[in-house]
Amino acid sequence: MTNAARENPNSTLELYEQDADNRPPFILTFAEIKLLSITGVGFFLDAYDLFIINPVSTMLQYRLYGGKSLPANLAGLLKASANIGSVIGQFGFGYLADAFGRRAVYGKELMLIIVATIFCISCPTNDLSPNGSLIYLSMFRILLGVGVGGDYPMSASVTSDRASIRKRGTLLAYIFANQGWGSLVGSLVVLVVLACYKHVMNDLGETSKVDGVWRIAVALSLIPAFGTLYQRLTLPESKRYVEAQHMNEDTENLKEKKLEPSGSEDGVDDNPLKKKAHFKEFVEYFSEWRHAKILIGTCTCWFLLDIAFYGINLNQNVVLQEIGLAGQTGTAWEKLFQISVGGIIITVLGFVPGYYVTVMTIEKLGRKVIQFQGFLMAALFLGLLAGNFHTFNIPSFIVCFTLLQFFFNFGANA
């Protein structure tokens, strides 16, 4: 580190904030595309694994309960299990990333997702009772959720560490946009696999073969997971993170020299790059109200948003009933196919486009404007849906719900 940097540590980090590229922020370089292909897969898998439980739970009705509804308590546990694990993963991996560095931790959350997915598709439905099968799946989906939750802070921090200020919001918005693609591809996969099983399920009447459909649909998520695992495990630390660690070490060494004028016998620090979570500094930083209010405000906004966002997207059957695609008529295969088509419609209408409007405008409008108008418009359309849920005709419901999904993602969720 240079003497100038030692005198003014912040000047060193400012070098990594500079960006001479004058192109619009949403136009990516090859290095940025490569980075997003590694980190974005995590968010893709997050949405794929979280939301595919909707069609899977419907398939389990036919595999385990003869077409009858799942027990309400176990159905709730099955759908919420990944989110429960996600909370654990976000705190756990977020702490570990600061304690040991991004490189030491990144990729481990993906390994956890892979292991949990393998256990899920290995569910012994023939040996367990129907309720036992749901409990088995719920337990390993909690483990899956830990990996999914761990990916949120890891992929976001790995990207932001390598982004200039001018493009940081855009790159993070690009990452979050992969959630839309994960949900869409999940619906498409279910549709394609169901089409492959049409003869055996619909023509031959072997409804129990749906057991293979949900296993294949879930297992296909392993392809992108294995495809990016090596890149994650070998991704080097960002220059910004390494420089920040050196700054912390220099600050600590200066404090120690003031307290202990005589150094070690050989004059060399035994472990100059100790990696530890600076919990004390975290507490000191957020003990100041000007910092704490930002953290509290951000967390509260995202918490309130996710109540509505996940509440709707994990219970899509209610929405599908209103647009006539809840699979209430026809054979078991035809019902499942209708539900899959409905899932694609819901994702395409508003869900994916909202993310990319954020990508195009975040550096122009700013974070605050997008979040404020997103909350305002989402509240408006939620109010319209709540007040007219049973009186809207199908076109009106679709338009209102599409705009709601659009402003979820052209808003606080991105």
Salt bridges, closest charged atoms under 4 A:
GLU17 OE1 - ARG168 NH2 2.94
GLU17 OE1 - ARG240 NH2 3.44
ASP19 OD2 - ARG166 NE 3.45
ASP21 OD2 - ARG23 NH2 3.13
GLU32 OE1 - LYS167 NZ 2.78
ASP98 OD1 - ARG102 NH1 2.94
GLU109 OE2 - ARG232 NH1 2.55
ASP151 OD1 - ARG232 NH1 2.58
ASP161 OD2 - ARG102 NE 2.93
ASP203 OD2 - HIS199 ND1 3.24
ASP211 OD2 - ARG63 NE 3.59
ASP211 OD2 - ARG215 NH2 3.11
ASP250 OD2 - ARG6 NH1 3.34
GLU252 OE2 - LYS276 NZ 3.91
GLU252 OE2 - HIS278 ND1 4.00
GLU281 OE1 - HIS278 ND1 2.84
GLU288 OE1 - ARG290 NE 2.94
GLU288 OE1 - HIS291 NE2 3.85
GLU363 OE1 - ARG367 NH1 3.06
